[in-house]
């Protein structure tokens, strides 16, 4: 193999790059994007070159903008994923005809798509407890009054009496929870979502998504319960 063939096989060397640039002096004017990535020293002795300083500042700002843009793209992708999960949940709930259907839709969405560990649907009124829902008597409602007495979701670690009542045999495993009041003209009950992760639900987190879940679920349950 000749020296030239070896160089071609190994890729361009510095001499070849230099010869190419000498033969194409306007190369960087046609590829200005490369200037952002190059370091070209501007010798001025012991003085600091203003041109070099400005170039450095512009390069740093350019990198910050690239990082910010990357972050925005990541957020947009995350929001797209969340939207698709939410859409699946809403469509599943809208197709529910019974409490059993609701229980399945909730469990599949909140536990599979949104990484919850336990869901509990509690309804005010008289009925027979099942895998679909627990029915709350007046005495039960008094225990849960702090949660039922608001239209806003509660997140974090529940007070011990409510925590034990809501999650029962799973209470020792649940480390954080979200409880969503279900209201459609009147209070229908509560939806509780439990997590084994103490940091999954926190009191400081936003509740917009949980409020939306509550609104959709409340309308579906009102329709089903009104049928008797």
C-alpha positions in Angstrom: 0.0 0.0 0.0 1.4 3.4 -1.0 1.8 6.3 1.5 -1.0 8.1 -0.3 -3.3 5.1 -0.1 -2.5 4.6 3.5 -3.4 8.3 4.2 -6.7 7.9 2.4 -7.4 4.7 4.2 -6.6 6.3 7.6 -8.6 9.4 6.9 -7.5 13.0 6.4 -4.4 14.2 8.1 -3.5 17.8 9.1 -1.5 18.4 6.0 -4.4 17.4 3.8 -6.8 19.6 5.7 -4.3 22.5 5.4 -3.9 22.0 1.7 -7.7 21.8 1.2 -8.3 25.1 3.1 -5.5 26.8 1.2 -7.2 25.8 -2.1 -10.6 26.9 -0.7 -10.1 30.1 1.2 -13.8 30.9 1.2 -14.7 27.6 2.8 -15.7 29.0 6.2 -17.8 31.8 4.6 -19.9 29.0 3.1 -19.9 27.0 6.3 -20.3 29.6 9.1 -21.8 27.1 11.5 -18.4 25.5 11.9 -17.0 28.7 13.3 -19.1 28.2 16.5 -17.2 25.0 17.2 -13.6 26.1 16.4 -11.1 27.7 18.7 -9.0 30.3 16.8 -6.5 32.1 19.1 -6.0 35.8 18.5 -2.5 36.6 19.7 -2.1 40.0 21.3 0.8 39.4 23.7 -0.1 39.8 27.3 -3.3 41.8 26.5 -6.7 40.1 26.3 -8.1 40.3 22.8 -11.5 41.9 22.7 -12.3 39.8 19.6 -11.4 36.6 21.4 -13.3 37.7 24.4 -16.4 38.5 22.4 -16.1 35.2 20.5 -15.9 33.3 23.7 -19.0 35.0 25.2 -21.0 34.4 22.0 -19.9 30.7 22.0 -21.0 30.3 25.6 -24.3 32.0 24.9 -24.8 29.7 21.9 -24.2 26.7 24.1 -26.7 27.9 26.7 -29.3 28.4 24.0 -28.7 24.9 22.6 -29.0 23.5 26.1 -32.2 25.4 26.7 -33.7 24.3 23.4 -32.8 20.7 24.2 -34.6 21.1 27.6 -37.7 22.5 25.9 -37.7 19.6 23.4 -37.5 17.1 26.3 -40.4 18.8 28.1 -42.5 18.8 24.9 -41.8 15.1 24.4 -42.8 14.4 28.0 -46.0 16.4 27.6 -46.9 14.5 24.4 -46.5 11.2 26.3 -48.6 12.4 29.2 -51.3 13.6 26.8 -51.5 10.2 25.1 -51.8 8.5 28.5 -54.5 10.9 29.6 -56.4 10.5 26.4 -56.4 6.7 26.8 -57.7 7.1 30.3 -60.5 9.5 29.4 -61.6 7.3 26.4 -61.6 4.2 28.6 -63.7 6.0 31.3 -66.2 7.3 28.7 -66.8 3.8 27.6 -67.6 2.5 31.1 -71.1 1.2 31.8 -70.7 -0.3 35.2 -68.6 0.3 38.4 -66.6 -2.8 37.5 -65.7 -1.2 34.2 -64.6 2.0 36.0 -62.5 0.1 38.5 -60.6 -1.7 35.6 -60.1 1.6 33.7 -58.8 3.4 36.7 -56.5 0.6 37.7 -55.1 0.2 34.2 -54.5 3.9 33.7 -53.3 5.1 37.0 -51.3 2.0 37.9 -49.9 1.0 34.5 -49.6 4.3 32.7 -49.0 6.6 35.6 -47.0 4.3 37.9 -49.4 4.3 40.9 -49.4 1.2 43.0 -52.9 1.0 44.6 -56.2 2.6 43.7 -59.3 2.7 45.9 -62.7 4.0 44.8 -65.0 5.0 47.7 -68.6 6.1 47.2 -71.1 7.6 49.6 -74.3 5.7 50.1 -75.6 2.2 50.6 -74.2 -0.6 48.6 -72.3 -3.8 48.8 -68.5 -3.5 48.9 -66.8 -5.2 46.0 -63.6 -5.1 44.1 -65.0 -2.2 42.2 -65.8 0.2 45.0 -66.2 0.6 48.8 -69.4 2.2 50.1 -69.1 4.7 52.9 -71.6 5.0 55.7 -72.2 8.2 57.6 -69.7 7.1 60.3 -67.2 6.4 57.6 -67.8 9.8 56.1 -67.0 11.5 59.4 -63.6 9.8 59.5 -62.9 11.1 56.0 -64.5 14.5 56.5 -61.1 16.4 56.1 -60.8 14.8 52.7 -64.5 15.0 51.7 -64.9 18.6 52.8 -62.8 20.1 50.0 -63.1 20.1 46.2 -59.3 20.0 45.9 -57.1 16.9 45.8 -54.8 16.1 48.7 -51.2 14.9 48.1 -48.5 13.5 50.4 -48.8 11.4 53.5 -52.3 11.3 54.8 -53.0 11.7 58.5 -52.8 8.3 60.2 -56.6 7.8 60.8 -57.4 8.5 57.1 -54.4 6.6 55.9 -55.4 3.4 57.7 -59.0 3.7 56.8 -58.4 4.3 53.1 -55.7 1.7 52.4 -56.6 -0.9 55.0 -54.4 -4.0 54.6 -52.1 -2.1 52.2 -51.6 0.8 54.6 -48.2 -0.4 55.8 -46.8 -0.4 52.3 -48.3 2.9 51.1 -45.8 5.8 51.7 -47.5 8.6 49.8 -50.9 9.2 48.3 -53.2 11.4 46.3 -56.9 11.6 47.3 -59.4 13.2 44.8 -62.9 14.3 45.9 -65.5 13.2 43.4 -68.2 15.9 43.0 -71.0 16.2 40.5 -73.6 18.5 41.9 -73.2 16.6 45.2 -70.3 14.7 46.8 -70.1 11.2 45.3 -67.0 9.9 47.2 -63.3 9.8 46.8 -60.6 8.3 44.6 -57.4 7.4 46.4 -54.1 6.6 44.6 -51.3 5.1 46.8 -47.6 4.8 46.0 -44.9 2.7 47.7 -42.6 5.6 47.0 -42.6 8.3 49.8 -41.7 11.0 47.2 -44.1 10.1 44.4 -46.9 12.2 45.8 -45.9 15.4 47.6 -47.9 18.2 49.2 -46.0 20.8 47.1 -46.8 19.3 43.7 -49.3 20.6 41.3 -52.8 19.1 41.2 -54.1 20.1 37.7 -53.9 16.6 36.3 -55.6 15.1 39.5 -58.4 17.7 39.3 -59.0 16.8 35.6 -59.1 13.1 36.5 -61.6 13.9 39.3 -63.9 15.9 36.9 -64.0 13.2 34.3 -64.5 10.4 36.8 -67.2 12.3 38.6 -69.3 12.7 35.4 -68.9 9.1 34.5 -69.9 7.9 38.0 -72.8 10.2 38.2 -74.2 8.7 34.9 -73.7 5.1 36.2 -75.1 5.7 39.7 -78.2 7.6 38.3 -79.3 4.3 36.7 -79.7 2.8 40.1 
